[in-house]
Amino acid sequence: MSAGAPRGLASSGQKPIAEIPHPLSAAEEPLSPGPDVTGDVGGDKEAALTNGTPVETSSPASASSLFNRLQLDDDPDADGLDTYVSTETRDLFVTVDDPKKHVSTMETYITYRVSTKTTRIEFDLPEYSLRRRYQDFDRLRIKLEDSQPTHLIPPLPEKFVMKGVVDRFSEEFVETRMKALDKFLKRVADHPVLSFNPHLNAFLTAKDLNKRQGLALLTKVGESVKHVAVGYKLRARPAEFCTMGEYLDTFNQKLGTIDRIAQRILKEQSEYLTELREYGTVYSSWARSEEELQRPLEGVASSVATCCGALEDLTDNMSQDFLPVIREYVLYIESMKNVLRKRDQSQAEYEGRLEAAVLRKQEDRTPMPVEVEKCQDRVECFNADLKADWERWQSNKRQDFKQLLTGMADKNINHYEKCQAAWESLITLLQDKQTEDKTSETN
């Protein structure tokens, strides 16, 4: 690789990749369709989730086989792909917590405490504790995307909320956003390349971020990638990256369907919870007016109240733990697609410049321009970084969904166990009441 390659390939420890095929070689076998080709997700047969690995045949993905499609089985080798998050090798620890509301004459906003512990020599101190607001996280992500264009930047939670529908200062909303910001920063800090980015260092250490904007030079590293494909058209995306794109399309469709159904379930559960509370109140009122049935009626009211509490816990879990993960991965898919598009632009520039150089060489036998070699280096860097980040993303996804689905199962089991115990206690109470009545009649 020439000296013109951007930083990231060597530092991220990727495996060497094959040389980009010569675009004019007639002997080359045809590649897979270009980036505009996507999986057929709208037909009768759903595209299968293949984890981005090429397969010879595809099979319909039913709801019952979704867990298998997401590859949630224990795979020590697969989960061991990302060695960078091992506690033994980590030397940068970050936490986002302690949200606080600030009210001024101009605006009202929330800040979060960002705590850092590290042994890296790039940091002047071993520990830092600063306050940051959402827009600071947003600026950090933009700077990371500009300065590290070949890497997958983790997504942030969506900034805008619908006024009148979600109160962005409510305790529930702030807590959910805080967890998402914490996850974002931990993912960046665990990345073998992004964690050494000077913009992250400034975010974690600078008391006043406005005074630490002298990193424009690093940001310009990504400028050449933003518009590299002007005047060029990609001939064909390599098969492995086509498979990635098709996987992302299918995965996005699955998550979108899950999100819509979960939203309906959450709405129906909330409506049912309202009715159930009113239902229990009726029995409590009845018990106060009928002495002979007071204990059984109070027992029913108590059982209904227990079921209400269990259902409330279940709906809170879905809204605060389940849905945020689904939405995070929807945003993750968009981030991955963005990196794929930039990779395609880089390849398109390389193919265009190479074709022009070959034509010039045939005419006047001029040597291959340095710009062509730099373009090839950039494509190779994109390919290597994207493959490494794809593997890391897949490993994180497996762990996240294992934890998510296990938690969902535990919450449902806990809900039904509480409801069962409540109604069983009512049966015991009714049996005791029946025994007392028979004893009274005998006497």
Secondary structure, DSSP 8 states (H G I E B T S, - for coil): --TTS-TTTTTTT---------TT-TTS------TT-----SSSS-----TT---S------GGGHHHHTT-S--HHHHTS-GGG-TTT--EEEEEEEEEEEE-SS-EEEEEEEEEEE--TTSSSSEEEEEEEHHHHHHHHHHHHHH-TTS-------S---TTTS-TTSHHHHHHHHHHHHHHHHHHHHSTTGGG-HHHHHHHH-S-GGG----HHHHGGGHHHHTTTTT---S---HHHHHHHHHHHHHHHHHHHHHHHHHHHHHHHHHHHHHHHHHHHHHHHHHHH-GGGHHHHHHHHHHHHHHHHHHHHHHHHIIIIIHHHHHHHHHHHHHHHHHHHHHHHHHHHHHHHHHHHHHHHHHH-----HHHHHHHHHHHHHHHHHHHHHHHHHHHHHHHHHHHHHHHHHHHHHHHHHHHHHHHHHHHHHHHHHHHHHHHHH-
